[in-house]
Each structure stands twice: as C-alpha cells, then as structure tokens.
C-alpha cells in the first residue's frame, strides 16, 4: 500500500488545552528551584503555600517503546529535485534513486538553412548530495517507453517504476560538484539531431505539446557508477534539451534553441533499497514494526527510503492511578547513536507524525496553538556525549490523558521536517539502550 505523508488532521484526537491557574504557576516556580533529579522525587510543600497533600514530582522512568517501520512507499513527486545515484554502507544498506521527468514543449521554426551541430541535456545542481562525492560518477539520460501515470491522480511514489530504453540517449562520467553553480551538460547528439530534423520537416509529432509528449514520453536520469546520490533541479527553467546549430553564409552564424523539460508536478524520484548484509537485514516489510531489540537496540530514520522510528508510551496509563494529578511539562529526549554521524550530518530538526496501531502516517504533531512541534539539534561539540534532541510534548500527553485513559496502541513517528521527508535521504540512527530515549514528566498530584 502507498503511504503518502499528509497533513489531513481528521483523525488527530488531541485538541484539549489545560491552562495552569495561579496555584499551579507557583508550583512550577518552586519545581524549577527545588527539583533536579532522575528517577522519581516527591516534594511536600510547606503549609504556608498549599495543602501538604500536594506533591510535585519529576519522573523519567516511564517506559518508552521504540521500533522502526519501513513504509511501502513515500510520495516523491513535485519536489523540484531529481535525486540520482546510489550509495552503500554497512549500517543502512544500499539505496538507489532514479529521477523521472516528462518533456516540456516549445515550437521551433526553421527555414531549412540551419545545420545541426550537437545537442545536450542541461542539469543544474540543487546543492544536495548524499554519500561520497569524491568518487567518479556516471550519469545517463534514458527515454521512457511508456507514459507516466499518477498513482492516485495526484502523486507519484518512491516505489513506482516505468519502462525505459536500455540504451541511454547520452551519458557522462564526471566528479560531482553538488555545491557548484555550473550547469552539467550531458551530450545526446543522435536524439537531438532526430528532434531537430523533425522540426525542420514539420513532422506532426512535434506540432503540439500533446503530440510531442506522446512521442517522447519522458526522460529517466540514472547513474550507472559512483558512490553518491546527487540532486539536480527539476524545473522547466533550468532543465532542458539544448540544440546547437549554425547557418552558412558570408559568415558562419552559430545559434542554439532549448526545449524545456516538463512541469515539476510530473517529476518524481524512484527509490530502491537493499538491506542485505546491513544492520537492517532483518527488518519487517509491509509497514510492520520491528522493535529496536531486534535491530541492534537502535531505531532507523531515513527520508525517501521510508524508514520511520515509532515511539509508544505503554506505561503512561499508570499515572492515572493517582486520584488527582496534573502534568505541568512533558519532554521527550532522543539521543543519536554515538559515532553514527561522523560521515553524515545529523538533521537540524525533527518533528512528529501521528500514527496508530496500523502504522498509518497521519498529520504532523502540533501544539495547542496549531504550531508544528519541532526539536532542534543540541550538539555536544566538546565531549560528543550529550548530543540530543528534546521535544516539548506537553499538549500531546495532556490531550491523550484528558479522559483518564491512554491508548497504548497509539504512537508517534519521528520524522524529518515536512520539507525534507520526501525529497532527501537524510538519516538518523537513534540510541535504544538506556538512557537513549527518555520521557521526562513534571507533574503534580494533590
């Protein structure tokens, strides 16, 4: 099944907001001054403040269940970036990305005096890369043999495949420069000459946008060698077929014309993964959970591959055993596996996506003011021991406990931000051993 990331919130159940009164505000101030602990500490406030049955507590021993879910497919269309190449490591296995694009159209008028010289497909670096860009890379442009069809009339997904010619229209071997502003030109002389002559002869197949699309069908950009995935801009303004020609006369006049590629909405990236020989070799498919204990006490996150860590709070219901309680603050602390980000930078920020026992990807988690709850990276650059992400999930926890019942089957996916989940291969390896994942609750019983 295809699992698009959506912002549809129709099954998001947490909207309740619990505002502290003056008495609770005083308790928070006292808590901040007096309580600093791990495990569980309880305080009895003085008679001058409040009833001595009121207790403030900090608890970070609630069990957090950690697993990884491999989604069947992620929507990768309309991102404006074609990711091309492959990379392999022993931790995440191999990943290969192929960029699909439709042709655009431009009417070309020739009078028959023009002589074809050459043709190239122009690609502009997007600035994104994944893997080892110091190795030589081979890039080829292929022609589709069938028209691309949208899976749900809206999106294309990472698992989609369309047939294309085995022989490239053109190829190029080069050292990728993902941060360069230069344009990469891949020679496609035979194909370009064919299109040029069709316009000169006023062939019906190049007389309109619809007929041109039916004839060319589309382009596939793929790599046959290298150890990196490189991003190229996939918009009509910067990706095009360029044809060079000249006109003989008293002087030779050289010129060129460009036929743009199609709209961004008709572009997508097809992604394949192979976990053989990696730590993910035993991961379950079909959107099923693989607990961290079965994959090295870790959880795996990787954007377009569809690896999403899932967290649940199976023992949180225990707090409702107290007769009267109030959560003042809830923090979730996530730690990356040490030394796992020496070669790959950690994501700058993470967010949550609501999920359930069926592991459906729901809306992004927001607070009571409908603001997306992000966690920004806190880096320990001195000792490299306390690097972590901290989330304030107070509104989520309070909302789930509003009716004194917490469904332990519900959970949250840890994901990249909405702008990066479906157009990057950014990754994170989460520590599953104690205290790699910690739910810290500041609460009041009275």
Phi, psi and omega in degrees: 000147178274135183238082180290149172277121186230158178256021178287118187256020189291344177242025175273115192267004188248107179231351189286142178239134181241109185266133181287140173275183185299323181296319180290328177298319178298320181295322178298320179295317179295319180300316181297328182275328192251340189249123172208110188198172164240164187075227183222127174238144178236140180239143171251121184284157181290158183297337182287345183258307191197170176309133185289359175276350179282132181231139173255136183220148172239124183233130174229028181251007176294136181290133174244121179275130184238130178212176177232137178242129175262110181289151178295322184194153179236139176294123182236013182270158174072017182275340182080008180228126173264118179262125188227130176133188180212156179210148179226136166215167186285345183271303183264356181079206183256144175224137179230134179235135180235133181264129177250136179218147174269155175283147168268195182213145173209127179288127180246133182245119178238152180255005177096354180268352184281142179239125182294140176247303183195174178208149180215154168264127183262128177234137180246130179300140177272343183101353181258142174208160179216121179109204187263100182274005177274350180269149177300144181232138175251127183237133180233150175250125183240157180258133178293147177255358178213157179285144176282136178238138179288136182298316183234028181067006180229312190238159166249149185240158185299336181275354184290144177223141174227144183292140176218162183299143179285338181262125181290150172293332179184160180211166181207139175252131187199167170268118182296141177233075189300337180265005181282153174263001180287158175264134178268124180251124178252117184294133177223059192297314183296315179295314180299320179295322179298313180295318178303311182293327178295322176290321179298319182275000181055046178297139184297332183291347177244020184272348179206165180298316182295317181290324178295318178298319180294327182281310184279322180074308181164176182237148174238127177252118182218160180251139178256349177202161183123175181224045179204161173245125186240140179265139175232143179296137185239050177241156187299333184288336187234358177236120188199165172265121183249126182247126180255138179210172176219163178236126179279142177190207175302326172230153178276123180256117179265142181207177179205158174225155181233138173248114186292158170283173186284182183293155180301326182297341181255022178244142176206169179244129177263126188239132176237140179237149175223112184265008181303129177078001180256177178293345180263012184302328183263012184292144180281149176255180178075029178062033177262152180282137169245113185293152185299330181297336182271353179227051172076027181058042181222169169228147190242134176235127173207124189317267188290345175291333179089021175273118182232120173291140179240137177238143174227162183237076188293338183254006183294336179300336183299333183293336181284355176291336173292141183297313181224129185210161179207119176278121180273326180201141177229125181236136173248125182250126181241131180244130173287153176297130181300142180069004181277354184237029177291322182262335183238128179294144176288148175302140180294327181210155178233163173216176180248149170238132182291140176216176182222193184292343177269000179060037172282142178272114181260208183286160176290144184285131179237166176271190184295341179262013179068022175269135179298134179274108178254157168235128179263148184294131174249112188256132174264090185282342183279306184252348180058035182242333187246026175292131185197169171241135178237128179249139169265105182246033181303313183296323179295311182296314179298321179295320180290331181264007187300327180257022179063025178218134180237119179279108184290350178282337177286156180198190180227138169271135171273122185222169171289165177300158185303330181282346185243344186298323186251013178220014175222167173250023179305146190222162178207133176251114187263133179289128180256349179280153177297130004255048186298328181229125189220129171259118182250118181248130170253114184218165185237132170242143183205000000 
